Amino acid sequence: MATPIHVLVVEDGEEYSRNLERFATEGYRFVRAGDGPAALSALASAHFDLIFLDMRFDRVQPGVLLGDLAETAERFNGDPVRARRFLEEHQGTYILAAIRSAGHAQPAIFSHDFDGEPRRWANLQRSYAPVQYLPDNAAAHAILQILRSSLPGE
């Protein structure tokens, strides 16, 4: 049997992990990390070929959100509630930034629809390549296709 392709799934729930498990028979092995610090810990202790990222992390404790809450609050007239919400809604990008800063260059896949945000997507590609995305409601064949196309040489 061929060596499995190891994918780190970073999400605050378990929806993606459960959905992706169907591809275990295609040679993939999935490990879930529930927040940014857990993802960094997993990457420091094991090899992963791909990273699959959720964007929104509104089910984690505020203390594990990456990003500076006080600094972000300044952008929102000192409102810590709006700042926390912003960090939750964009946490996937904060996590990917931390992953890249820690020296991990594996291809990453966002589960988020960037079709309506071309400038944001172009900036993410420029800053954090190799990176791709697929909409949250992507069909199984689209998920498998992007998993395959994200690997070097595929």
N, C-alpha and C positions, 0 to 999 in steps of 0.2 A: 504494500500500500504506500502511496506517495505521502510525503510529509505534509501534514495539514497546514493550512494557511491560518495563522493566528491573528485574530481581530480583537482589538480592545474596543468595547462598546461603552461609551461614556454617556450616561443618561441618569436622570433623577428618578425615573420610574423603572419599569421592567418591560414596557411594551416592545421596544426595539429588540431587546435581548430575546424575548419569546418569539418574536416574528423572525428574527434572523436564524434562530436555531433550526429552522426548516432546511437551511443550507448546509447543515453538518454533513449530510450525505454527499454533498458536492465537494467535500474536502476542506471545509472551514471549521475552525474551532473558535468559539467566542468566550470572552471573559468580560464581565461587566464591572465597571467602576461607577459609583453613584455620585461622584462630584470631582472637582478639579484636583484636590489633594490626593484622593484615592487613585485617580488616573496617573498622576505623577509618580506615586508610589509603585503602581503596577508596572509602569514603564521602566522604573529603576531596577525592578527585580526580575523582569522576564522580557523575552524578545517578542515583539509583535510586528507583523507584516503590514497591517493596516490599522487605522483608527477610525471608528464610526462615532460621530458626535451628534448629540442632540443640541439644539440651540438654547432652548428655554429651560431653566432650572428653578422652578417655583415651588418645588417640594423638598428642598434641602434647608437645613438650618442656616440662617444668615451668616453665622460664623465661618462656614466653609466656602462661601462665595469668594471667588477670586476677584480682585479689583479693590481699589481703595474707596470704601464707603464714604468717608468724610470728604475726600477730594471730589467724588462724584456728586455728593450733595451740594457742593459749591456750584456746580453747573445747574442745579435746580433750586436756586435761591435758598440753600441751606435745608431743603426738605429731605430728611433721611428716608421717608417712606417712598417718595418718588425715586430717590437714588437707589434704594434696594430693589425696587421694581425694575429699574433700568438694568442693574447688574444681573437680575434674574433673567430678563428677556434677552440679554446679549451674552450670557455666561459662556455659551459655546465658543465664542470668539476669544474670550478671556482665557479659557482653558487651552485652546489651540495656541495662543500666544505664549502661554507658560510652557507648553509642551515643546514648542520650537526654541524658546529661550533655554530650556534644559538640554538642548542638543539633539532632540529626537526629530528625525527628518522623514519618518514614514509617511506614505500617502494618507491623507485624511479625507473623509467623506462627511459632509454636513447633511443632516436630515432637516432641511429647511428650504423653502421655496424662495430663491433669490431672483426669480424671473422679473419681478417688479422693482428690483433694486440693482440695476446693472452697474452703477458707479461703486456701490458698496462691494458688490461681488468682485469687480475688477481690482479694488484695493485689497481685498482678502487674498485673491490669487497672487497679486504682486508681493504681498507681505509674507504669505504662509504656504506657498507652493511646496510640494504638490498637493492640491486640494480640489475636490469636486463637490457637487451637491446633487441631491434629488429631493423632490417634494415629500413632505410627511406622508402623503397618501399614495406613494408610489406602489405600483403593482409588483408582485413577486418577481416577475421576469425582469423588470427594470432594476430592482435591487440587485439581483444576481448579475446582471449585465454591468452595473457600475462597480460591484465588488471585483469582477474579473478585469475590467478595464483600468482599475486603479493600480493594479500590480505592474511593476516595471517589466517590460518585455511582453506584456499581454496584448 
